[in-house]
Amino acid sequence: MVELSSFRELLASLIDAKFSSRNAFCDVMRLDRGQLSRVLAGTSSFSVEALERVFSSLGYSVVLVPKKEP
């Protein structure tokens, strides 16, 4: 399971591993390059629908699980 704070690192790694560039990924996904840049920089985020679509295209599923109570 990936923590919310590190999903950006996972996303960047997956894109870099599966595509020749982040621009190529954006072209295939019809995703705004600026939006991807802002998400990876942590200054913006995807909607849940966009997050699911992006990770699904990379072979991953987005799953929400209940928090563990301390």
C-alpha positions as CSV (number, residue, x, y, z in Angstrom):
1,M,0.0,0.0,0.0
2,V,1.3,3.5,-0.8
3,E,0.7,6.4,1.5
4,L,-0.9,9.5,0.2
5,S,2.2,11.5,0.6
6,S,4.3,9.2,-1.6
7,F,1.8,8.6,-4.5
8,R,3.5,11.4,-6.4
9,E,6.8,9.6,-6.2
10,L,5.2,6.3,-7.4
11,L,3.4,8.1,-10.2
12,A,6.6,9.8,-11.4
13,S,8.5,6.5,-11.3
14,L,5.8,4.6,-13.2
15,I,5.6,7.3,-15.9
16,D,9.3,7.4,-16.3
17,A,9.5,3.6,-16.5
18,K,6.7,3.1,-19.0
19,F,7.0,6.2,-21.3
20,S,9.8,7.9,-23.1
21,S,8.9,11.2,-21.4
22,R,6.3,12.8,-19.2
23,N,5.1,14.7,-22.2
24,A,4.6,11.4,-24.1
25,F,2.5,10.2,-21.2
26,C,0.4,13.4,-21.2
27,D,-0.1,13.1,-25.0
28,V,-1.4,9.5,-24.6
29,M,-3.6,10.3,-21.6
30,R,-4.8,13.7,-23.1
31,L,-3.6,15.2,-19.8
32,D,-2.5,18.8,-19.5
33,R,1.3,18.9,-19.0
34,G,1.0,21.8,-16.5
35,Q,-1.5,19.9,-14.4
36,L,0.8,16.8,-14.2
37,S,3.7,19.1,-13.3
38,R,1.8,20.7,-10.5
39,V,0.5,17.4,-9.2
40,L,4.0,15.9,-9.1
41,A,5.3,19.1,-7.5
42,G,2.7,18.8,-4.8
43,T,1.0,22.2,-5.6
44,S,-2.1,20.6,-7.1
45,S,-3.9,17.3,-7.1
46,F,-6.1,15.2,-9.4
47,S,-9.7,14.6,-8.9
48,V,-10.5,11.0,-7.7
49,E,-11.7,10.2,-11.2
50,A,-8.5,11.5,-12.8
51,L,-6.4,9.7,-10.3
52,E,-8.1,6.4,-11.0
53,R,-7.8,7.0,-14.8
54,V,-4.1,7.9,-14.6
55,F,-3.1,5.0,-12.3
56,S,-5.3,2.5,-14.2
57,S,-3.4,3.4,-17.4
58,L,-0.2,2.4,-15.6
59,G,-1.6,-0.9,-14.4
60,Y,-2.5,0.1,-10.9
61,S,-5.8,0.4,-9.0
62,V,-6.7,3.1,-6.5
63,V,-8.2,1.7,-3.3
64,L,-9.4,3.5,-0.2
65,V,-9.0,1.7,3.0
66,P,-10.2,2.7,6.5
67,K,-7.7,4.4,8.7
68,K,-6.3,2.4,11.6
69,E,-7.3,4.0,14.9
70,P,-4.4,4.7,17.2
